[in-house]
Amino acid sequence: MSTVEAATPAPEVPRRTSSLNNRARKARKALSNPWASTLAVVIAILWTLPTVGLLITSFRPELDIRQSGWWTVFGSAFAGEGVFSLKNYETALFDGSTNLAVFFVNSFVVTLPAVFIPITLALLAAYGFAWVDFKGADFLFIAVFALQIVPIQITLVPLLSAYVDLGINGSFWTIWLSHSIFALPLAIFLLHNFMKEIPRSLIEAARMDGAGHVQVFFRVVLPLLTPALAAFAIFQFLWVWNDLLVALVMGDLKTFPLTVRVAELAGSRGGDWHVLSAGAFISMVVPLIVFLSLQRYFVRGLLAGSVKG
Amino acid sequence: MTIRMASKRRAVALAATGASLALVLAACADTNDGGGEDGGGEATQATIDCAAYEEFGDLEGTEVNVYTTIVEPEAETQTASYKPFEDCTGVTINYEGSREMEAQLPVRVQAGNPPDIAILPQPGLLQTLVNDYDAVLPAPKQVEANVDEGWSAEWKEYGTVDGTFYAAPLGSNVKSYVWYSPSMFADAGYEVPTTWDELMELTATIAEGNEGATRPWCAGIESGDATGWPGTDWIEDVVLRTAGPDVYDQWYTHEIPFNDPQIVDAFDTAGEILKNPDYVNGGLGGVDSIATATWTDAGYPILDGNCWMHRAANFYQTQWPEGTEVGPDGDVYAFYLPAQTADEKPTLVAGEFIGAFTDRPEVQAFQTYLSSADWANAKALATPAGGWVSANKGLDPDNLATDFDRLSAEILADPATVARFDASDLMPAAVGTDSFWNGMVEWFASDESSQQVTDTIEDSWPKN
């Protein structure tokens, strides 16, 4: 009995993959068009150029940065002049009384729970909205979705005073909670859409086998969700890692992450702005690693969540 | 309150004045060599009279949170200057510097989470905090006594809102300076001008020898989201010189409109230099390049010989590239921006103020320390590389690190000096940190006339 039921969704899978393959074939054909390739290369160069400029700038001595553009290094390099130095990185990393390592650790302490908490909550909520029938589900889902349009700026002061009243300000909790609050609407929406895509028959089959919600969630839904989870995790990781506003408003001296430190690098009157490019690259290293190592999930997962069919 | 100095090892406290003077001189010599590897660490530390803080009771183990705009590297010398107080009382000072402080402080105040003490970079912020949030506490009597003793009535007035004295001044900046290269002047046989007419004559003389990108003046007003402020300083300095301090007071209090003919005149007088393509913008481009040149780098053409003079505040001292020697015989130095006559000394100043949001004994004790001459001297000793000065009368000029800082202290202490606070800091925020800045950008970049610019700024003045 159970084998019969379980076999039902089997044809689904080849159909989906074959349609995916069709799409991929079409895309490959369209993209191998020489014009399209040229355009793609041009766009790629244009988009990468500022980052390359920043990278080169970060290795130039202070006076050079102030007096000429980064593109001039090529001429000087051919002329055999020493145009690069590690001084900016040295200043950004080791100058000042506070150690950058503390801020690095803080960044991780802030980011990891701020990714884990909203994903956990959003998974449960999304499952509820997708597969548990209850009264007012649609209304509630629209309400959650609508929360996305609330700009976080207007919530800062009320939220902070709530934390002060609760007596938890100055701890990491305020930052974790804030990031979770701001991330949940989008997380629930994305994961819900992905869960809805799982064929109903699959869930029903599991229910027929006697699986409760908990078992369906862990045995059926969760394994299928991996790309969507990874996509959202990367998304949230990058957002929290690069966040300055929430860290600055909700945090204090003990919780400040790397972004706050980088923002201070320019000095009281902005005179040390030449260090900023180095600071930017130091804080960029981790998100870059995360993104590059997980990027295949990123594309697959985002498409899976947002486009139906 | 006697002030003695001691080496970092407090055990070998040196009481004799002669010995301590030698120590200070040694500290100067160190930095003059250009060695200054790390600032705060090697600084001599002042010993202070702890008796002043006994009346606040036993403060051992308490903490005071300070919130300020002063970040690294100046933050190091700030925290070093708190050391004598911490040693005396056992209070721990938690120092938090942020460039976003001016935006963050009102947020924290509204949320009921203010710091104990905030170092306010301008009186305008103090007024906002008092009038809009009712958050700052009036200064305790010990602080007021210190300020009455050490500061002039004008400085006390800047920390006063509607007759209540809130905030003691902390440091002072002198903005009426023209940076130049002493050796270039000596080689060309030019004298430092002592009147405005001499300054204009010198400018014309230099302009005759313009070659390539070389011009008598260079200027730049780009400063991120505060772009325009160096331009407002220029105008304020000229208003003080062409219209006089009384008109200046009426101007920032809006007793006369912003587009009053005397102010338009001042714009035009500044424009004779800043908008004359023969006079600007040495090594940087044409008149419009003033709007886009970064203020921190705008004086650098002096080092290449492309520019002769650059008007900038005393804190420009720390903006010069590493290895630049600042001094009467060094690579660069500054002279006082001359007034109409050599006897007049109108001077544009600025400074920070100490606002308190709580009144625990340790906070009041620390507030008292910051307003005292003891602190001013401790700060001077904690700043071996220079770049800091105070108008506190109790500050011993010998404790200052550089000739240039002593020059600033001299100007601040000179009885002939008529000090006026930076007007854009005193005007309503809609003008002082918005339309006045933008007006300066338009004046240079779009070549708007002085009348147009002042009219636009006058229209933006809040009406109530």
Interface residues (C-beta under 8 A of the other chain):
Chain A: E62 L63 R66 Q67 D95 G96 S97 T98 L156 V157 L160 S161 Y163 V164 D165 N169 L248 V249 D252 L253 V260 A263 E264 L265 A266 G267 S268 R269 G270 G271 W273
Chain B: G40 T69 I70 V71 E72 P73 E74 A75 E76 T79 N94 E96 G97 S98 R99 E100 Q104 V107 R108 Q110 A111 G112 N113 S223 G224 T294 T296 D297 Y300 F315 T318 Q319 P321 E322
